[in-house]
Amino acid sequence: MSFSTEFGLLLRARCPLIYVPTLEEERLELAIRQVAQGLNQRPVYLWDFVEGYQGNPNDQGFGRRNPLQALDLVEKLPATAPAIFILRDYHRFLEDVAVARKLRNLARVLKSQPKSLVVVAPGVAIPADLREVLTVVEFPLPSALEIRAEILGLLASLQPNPDPQLLDDLVRACQGLSLERLRRVLARAVAAHGRVDPSDLDSILAEKRQIIRQTQILDFCPASETVQDIGGLDNLKDWLVRRGGAFSEAARQYGLPFPRGLLLAGVQGTGKSLTAKAIAHHWHLPLLRLDVGRLFGGLVGESESRTRQMIQVAEALSPCVLWIDEIDKAFGYLDSRGDSGTTSRVFGTFITWMAEKTSPVFVVATANNIQSLPPELLRKGRFDEIFFVGLPNQEERRAIFQVHLSRVRPQTWETYDLSRLAYETPDFSGAEIEQVIIEAMHTGFSRGREFESDDILEAASQMVPLARTAQDQVEWLQAWAAAGKARPASRYGGFGRHLDRSS
């Protein structure tokens, strides 16, 4: 049900006290006036603490700096006169005993009158004694259609016929922003170079970063990594590329649902976290990292409340990528937790949202110990796909060496013997390959010369890879994936050493 439909229904039902949490006062007031026009031009009165009542000559300034007196106007009007009273920032006065008592008295009287009071606040903060008389109505952020209309209106004089692909990208990137923030970021782009182009998508993501900084649960992660930075994992990269346009309006018209998410399970250091960052960058979406530990609070019900807040923020900033690193550490072995069921309740809220969400929030969860995860998390419907990320084979190790060396030596990486390096490093993960390159750089730097392939091989010979120190766990993961429990991220499979002739 849309806000206009729900709000109009409450007015017709003579709901006396309505509470709307939103930061978009201007847009809300416009929406309320539109509803009021459909109800025989019902008058709308606006009040704030500084100016009092505004817009009506007979009552201009009435109730200025007096929130209790502001409620007197409701009783001054004839009982049969319909009206809507919008009280800005009135949540600040609800703790006052006189204001609270007056509102409760009005709630009784207005049940038989065509009048309604609307408290506008940035968030929900309702005292216990008013919870029974206040009806909370959510005012959602602008829809894709509203955003598209706003962008076209702002660009009408500069770019009357914007590129359709650019327009789709702008609409998608601006979802989760208020109209005021949208206007600000587009005005900044126009002021910078006189038009809006694809480079301004990063500015929109920066605006979303400002919103994330105001929360204490989610982190906004800059995502500069690209799909090309991932060595190997060809099956996974093909899967991601095919879904690159799945958040567009064309995909909605085609009938495609929004992608739900991925679970990346496998050996540590094989590029799971890197993949999460590359997805956000490739799809031009903000990357939100959830630290599950921040969900848990010491007060009763606080953890569940924080979980709901996390969901609301993620959906408000959608489309986005929600990255949950090492989800097995947070929700593994639920039955053995001695926390009076708090973790189980948080987990239940989270997986229910994952199964029922219709918002474009793409969840990327990574796990090293798949054994510890509850089976209900792994069932179809939570994620679009579960990929197994195994140890790279020789060809993939060569690609990983190329990625890392081209980053630290962009002009001379071709002078390194990539084939030999890949052949001599069986069982090494991507993170371990990066580390041996860093170790070789230390060697070359300490000796006052450029590091060479032999330095890398020397560093590799002194490192014991995780595949050997945690051999039992790695082999169990490979056997689990080989049994068809997950889709291989690499074309060669990555299920066991026997597939890599160099091992």
Secondary structure, DSSP 8 states (H G I E B T S, - for coil): --HHHHHHHHHHTT--EEEEE-S-HHHHHHHHHHHHHTTTS--EEEEETTTEEES-GGGTTTTTT-HHHHTHHHHHS-TT--EEEEEETGGGGTTSHHHHHHHHHHHHHGGGSSEEEEEEESS----GGGTTT-EE-------HHHHHHHHHHHTTTT-SS--HHHHHHHHHHHTTS-HHHHHHHHHHHHHHHSS--GGGHHHHHHHHHHHHHT-SSEEEE-----GGGS-S-HHHHHHHHHTTTTTSHHHHHHT-----EEEEEESTTSSHHHHHHHHHHHTT--EEEE-GGGG--SSTTHHHHHHHHHHHHHHHT-SEEEEETTHHHHHTTGGG--STTHHHHHHHHHHHHHHH--S-EEEEEEES-GGGS-HHHHSBTTBSEEEEE----HHHHHHHHHHHHHHH-TTTGGGS-HHHHHHT-TT--HHHHHHHHHHHHHHHHHTTS---HHHHHHHHHT---HHHHTHHHHHHHHHHIIIIISEESSTT----GGG-TT-
